[in-house]
Amino acid sequence: MKTIIIPAQITTVEDKIAGNLNMTQVLILMTPVFSAGIVYVLFIPAMTFAWYKVVITIPVLIISFILSLRMDDKLVVNWLVLLLRYNLRPKYYVFNKNDGYLRVIDLPIFKKKDFKSTKFVRTKRKAFFHSFGIREQIAFERDKENIAFKVNKKGGFNVIFNEIEK
């Protein structure tokens, strides 16, 4: 009596259609047959043999044969798809915590204006930082030992001023 071992993981077993060929290989190997039929019917002279039709169909036959081969229990087509997905994926991922996805944003509604009649005037911008003079810098250096910086467990940054006794 012939016994067959049934694998525990049935989903990993490929269905064999003809011999050791699975469905993907059969479809790939059928591609040159259909393409040769299309070339034979549509190209001039129609429905007759011509050598240039053979030259057109041979590269399709070679490419489909190479794509249907197996390497490490995977088809060459699957390896090519894997390489293409890897090479076409984005190389840099930028995380923006200020992304507007799923946020309610209240945007003001602007009225249409006639921009031809509007005059634009350049204004000087104020500096965002305050520059300290020499006196403030000397006073800070003198009082530096009265200031302490501490970081708490939650990542907070505290500045502590000690009283100056006079």
LINNOR-V494354 format. One record per residue. RES is the residue in one letter. PSI is psi in whole degrees, -180 to 180 (NA if undefined). BURIAL is 1 if it has 24 or more other C-alpha atoms within 12 Angstrom, else 0. D_CENTER is the distance of its C-alpha to the mean C-alpha in Angstrom with 2 decimals. Layout:
BEGIN
RES & PSI & BURIAL & D_CENTER
RES & PSI & BURIAL & D_CENTER
END
This chain:
BEGIN
M & 135 & 0 & 54.61
K & 130 & 0 & 51.05
T & 144 & 0 & 48.49
I & 132 & 0 & 44.73
I & 124 & 0 & 42.40
I & 122 & 0 & 39.88
P & 152 & 0 & 36.71
A & -36 & 0 & 35.87
Q & 94 & 0 & 32.24
I & -26 & 0 & 32.71
T & -21 & 0 & 29.06
T & -11 & 0 & 28.21
V & 129 & 0 & 31.03
E & 144 & 0 & 30.23
D & 129 & 0 & 32.76
K & 128 & 0 & 34.75
I & -58 & 0 & 36.02
A & 112 & 0 & 38.23
G & -123 & 0 & 39.07
N & 15 & 0 & 35.95
L & 132 & 0 & 33.69
N & -177 & 0 & 31.28
M & -40 & 0 & 30.28
T & -43 & 1 & 27.20
Q & -39 & 1 & 29.43
V & -44 & 1 & 32.16
L & -39 & 0 & 29.99
I & -40 & 1 & 28.66
L & -17 & 1 & 32.27
M & -16 & 0 & 33.52
T & -47 & 1 & 31.32
P & -28 & 1 & 33.77
V & -48 & 0 & 36.70
F & -39 & 0 & 35.44
S & -38 & 1 & 34.30
A & -37 & 1 & 37.71
G & -41 & 0 & 39.44
I & -43 & 0 & 37.67
V & -41 & 1 & 38.54
Y & -36 & 1 & 42.10
V & -41 & 0 & 42.66
L & -31 & 0 & 41.01
F & 151 & 0 & 41.71
I & 138 & 0 & 45.16
P & 129 & 0 & 47.66
A & 140 & 0 & 46.53
M & 24 & 0 & 47.40
T & 160 & 0 & 48.93
F & 136 & 0 & 47.97
A & 145 & 0 & 46.71
W & -31 & 0 & 45.40
Y & -25 & 0 & 42.47
K & -36 & 1 & 41.16
V & -40 & 0 & 41.19
V & -34 & 0 & 39.34
I & -38 & 0 & 36.58
T & -24 & 1 & 36.28
I & -45 & 0 & 36.46
P & -36 & 0 & 32.97
V & -39 & 1 & 31.49
L & -45 & 0 & 33.62
I & -45 & 0 & 32.55
I & -44 & 0 & 28.79
S & -35 & 1 & 29.09
F & -43 & 1 & 31.30
I & -42 & 0 & 28.86
L & -23 & 1 & 25.91
S & -2 & 1 & 28.18
L & 159 & 1 & 29.16
R & 138 & 0 & 28.34
M & 121 & 0 & 27.09
D & 47 & 0 & 27.19
D & 23 & 0 & 27.65
K & 149 & 0 & 24.49
L & 153 & 1 & 24.54
V & -33 & 0 & 23.36
V & -43 & 1 & 21.35
N & -38 & 0 & 19.41
W & -42 & 0 & 18.86
L & -40 & 0 & 17.63
V & -41 & 0 & 15.16
L & -45 & 0 & 13.94
L & -40 & 0 & 13.74
L & -42 & 0 & 12.02
R & -39 & 0 & 9.17
Y & -44 & 0 & 9.00
N & -25 & 0 & 9.48
L & -8 & 0 & 7.20
R & 158 & 0 & 3.84
P & 141 & 0 & 3.21
K & -26 & 0 & 6.59
Y & 131 & 0 & 7.77
Y & 122 & 0 & 7.62
V & 121 & 0 & 10.58
F & 124 & 0 & 12.82
N & 109 & 0 & 15.45
K & -12 & 0 & 18.33
N & 25 & 0 & 19.93
D & 143 & 0 & 17.46
G & 9 & 0 & 19.59
Y & 129 & 0 & 18.09
L & 26 & 0 & 21.17
R & 147 & 0 & 23.53
V & 117 & 0 & 26.76
I & 121 & 0 & 27.14
D & 109 & 0 & 30.60
L & 138 & 0 & 30.44
P & 149 & 0 & 33.78
I & 121 & 0 & 35.07
F & 143 & 0 & 36.31
K & 152 & 0 & 39.16
K & 137 & 0 & 39.06
K & 158 & 0 & 40.87
D & 103 & 0 & 42.42
F & -14 & 0 & 40.54
K & -33 & 0 & 43.04
S & -11 & 0 & 45.82
T & 133 & 0 & 43.87
K & 135 & 0 & 44.56
F & 131 & 0 & 42.07
V & 132 & 0 & 43.64
R & 134 & 0 & 42.03
T & 151 & 0 & 42.72
K & 140 & 0 & 42.36
R & 147 & 0 & 39.99
K & 149 & 0 & 41.31
A & 144 & 0 & 39.94
F & -16 & 0 & 37.88
F & 158 & 0 & 39.49
H & 126 & 0 & 43.14
S & 128 & 0 & 44.74
F & 144 & 0 & 47.46
G & 180 & 0 & 50.76
I & -38 & 0 & 52.65
R & -45 & 0 & 54.73
E & -37 & 0 & 51.78
Q & -40 & 0 & 50.21
I & -41 & 0 & 53.55
A & -38 & 0 & 54.02
F & -44 & 0 & 50.57
E & -38 & 0 & 51.33
R & -36 & 0 & 54.68
D & 13 & 0 & 53.28
K & -34 & 0 & 50.26
E & -12 & 0 & 51.94
N & 1 & 0 & 52.34
I & 134 & 0 & 48.59
A & 143 & 0 & 46.44
F & 131 & 0 & 42.68
K & 146 & 0 & 41.45
V & 128 & 0 & 38.13
N & 179 & 0 & 38.36
K & -28 & 0 & 36.53
K & 5 & 0 & 34.12
G & 7 & 0 & 32.98
G & 153 & 0 & 35.49
F & 117 & 0 & 37.21
N & 138 & 0 & 40.96
V & 126 & 0 & 43.45
I & 127 & 0 & 47.02
F & 125 & 0 & 50.05
N & 146 & 0 & 53.29
E & 142 & 0 & 56.53
I & 124 & 0 & 58.62
E & 129 & 0 & 62.25
K & NA & 0 & 64.73
END
